[in-house]
């Protein structure tokens, strides 16, 4: 838990994954990419706060700016994750949901990236 007593988005995503492992038909696996994308967006916005990129900028614009601010490796990882998480957030009648393995990998990579962005 974070210092305020409420869970961070990364902690919430881990909880959703744990619940999803025991209740595969429940809402938990659908909630995981939404919470992870929120965590990524918060981290990107915070990383750019001192560089003149306003909160009103689109996430795509922020991700392009992030690549210039923190470097191409971290920026490319952020873009890749945001695209995967965005796909996972949208329900499609003819699209398969993300697998538990994919969600677990996205969770790990998002947590690592958020820690890197600080």
C-alpha positions as CSV (number, residue, x, y, z in Angstrom):
1,X,0.0,0.0,0.0
2,X,1.1,3.5,-0.6
3,X,1.8,6.0,2.1
4,X,-1.7,7.5,2.0
5,X,-3.2,4.1,2.8
6,X,-4.7,3.5,-0.6
7,X,-3.3,1.2,-3.2
8,X,-1.3,2.5,-6.2
9,X,-2.5,1.6,-9.7
10,X,0.4,-0.9,-9.9
11,X,-0.7,-2.5,-6.6
12,X,-4.3,-2.6,-7.8
13,X,-3.3,-4.3,-11.0
14,X,-1.4,-7.0,-9.0
15,X,-4.5,-7.5,-6.9
16,X,-6.7,-7.8,-10.1
17,X,-4.2,-10.4,-11.5
18,X,-4.3,-12.4,-8.3
19,X,-8.1,-12.4,-8.2
20,X,-8.2,-13.3,-11.9
21,X,-6.1,-16.4,-11.4
22,X,-8.8,-17.8,-9.1
23,X,-11.8,-16.3,-10.9
24,X,-11.0,-16.5,-14.6
25,X,-14.6,-15.5,-15.6
26,X,-14.8,-12.5,-13.3
27,X,-14.1,-8.9,-14.2
28,X,-10.5,-8.9,-12.8
29,X,-8.7,-9.8,-16.0
30,X,-10.6,-7.1,-17.9
31,X,-9.8,-4.6,-15.3
32,X,-6.1,-5.2,-15.2
33,X,-5.1,-3.5,-18.5
34,X,-7.3,-0.5,-17.6
35,X,-5.5,-0.1,-14.3
36,X,-2.1,-0.6,-15.8
37,X,-2.7,1.9,-18.5
38,X,-3.7,4.4,-15.8
39,X,-0.5,3.8,-13.9
40,X,1.5,4.3,-17.1
41,X,-0.3,7.5,-18.0
42,X,0.3,8.9,-14.5
43,X,4.0,8.0,-14.6
44,X,4.5,9.5,-18.1
45,X,2.6,12.7,-17.1
46,X,4.7,13.1,-14.0
47,X,8.0,12.5,-15.8
48,X,7.1,15.3,-18.3
49,X,5.8,17.8,-15.8
50,X,9.1,19.7,-15.5
51,X,9.6,19.7,-19.3
52,X,6.7,22.0,-20.3
53,X,4.4,19.2,-21.5
54,X,0.9,20.1,-20.2
55,X,-1.6,17.6,-18.8
56,X,-3.9,18.6,-21.7
57,X,-1.6,17.1,-24.3
58,X,-2.7,13.8,-25.8
59,X,-1.0,10.6,-24.5
60,X,0.4,10.0,-28.0
61,X,2.0,13.4,-27.9
62,X,3.3,12.8,-24.4
63,X,4.8,9.5,-25.4
64,X,6.7,11.1,-28.3
65,X,8.0,13.8,-26.0
66,X,9.0,11.1,-23.4
67,X,11.2,9.5,-26.1
68,X,13.1,12.8,-26.4
69,X,13.2,13.5,-22.7
70,X,14.3,10.1,-21.3
71,X,15.8,8.4,-24.4
72,X,14.6,6.1,-27.1
73,X,14.9,2.8,-25.1
74,X,12.6,3.9,-22.3
75,X,10.4,5.9,-24.7
76,X,9.9,3.0,-27.1
77,X,9.0,0.7,-24.2
78,X,6.4,3.2,-23.0
79,X,4.9,3.4,-26.5
80,X,4.8,-0.3,-26.9
81,X,3.2,-0.9,-23.5
82,X,0.6,1.9,-24.0
83,X,-0.4,0.4,-27.3
84,X,-0.8,-3.1,-25.9
85,X,-2.6,-1.9,-22.8
86,X,-4.9,0.2,-25.0
87,X,-5.8,-2.8,-27.1
88,X,-6.4,-4.8,-23.9
89,X,-8.8,-2.1,-22.6
90,X,-11.1,-2.3,-25.6
91,X,-13.6,-5.0,-26.0
92,X,-14.2,-6.4,-29.4
93,X,-16.8,-9.1,-30.3
94,X,-14.3,-10.8,-32.7
95,X,-11.1,-10.1,-30.7
96,X,-9.6,-12.3,-28.1
97,X,-8.9,-10.8,-24.6
98,X,-5.4,-10.7,-23.4
99,X,-4.2,-13.9,-21.8
100,X,-3.2,-14.2,-18.2
101,X,0.4,-14.6,-19.3
102,X,0.3,-11.4,-21.4
103,X,-1.3,-9.5,-18.5
104,X,1.4,-10.8,-16.1
105,X,4.1,-9.6,-18.5
106,X,2.5,-6.3,-19.0
107,X,2.2,-5.8,-15.2
108,X,5.9,-6.5,-14.7
109,X,6.9,-4.3,-17.6
110,X,4.6,-1.4,-16.5
111,X,5.9,-1.7,-12.9
112,X,9.5,-1.6,-14.1
113,X,8.8,1.4,-16.4
114,X,7.0,3.3,-13.7
115,X,9.9,2.7,-11.3
116,X,12.4,3.9,-14.0
117,X,10.3,7.1,-14.7
118,X,10.3,7.6,-10.9
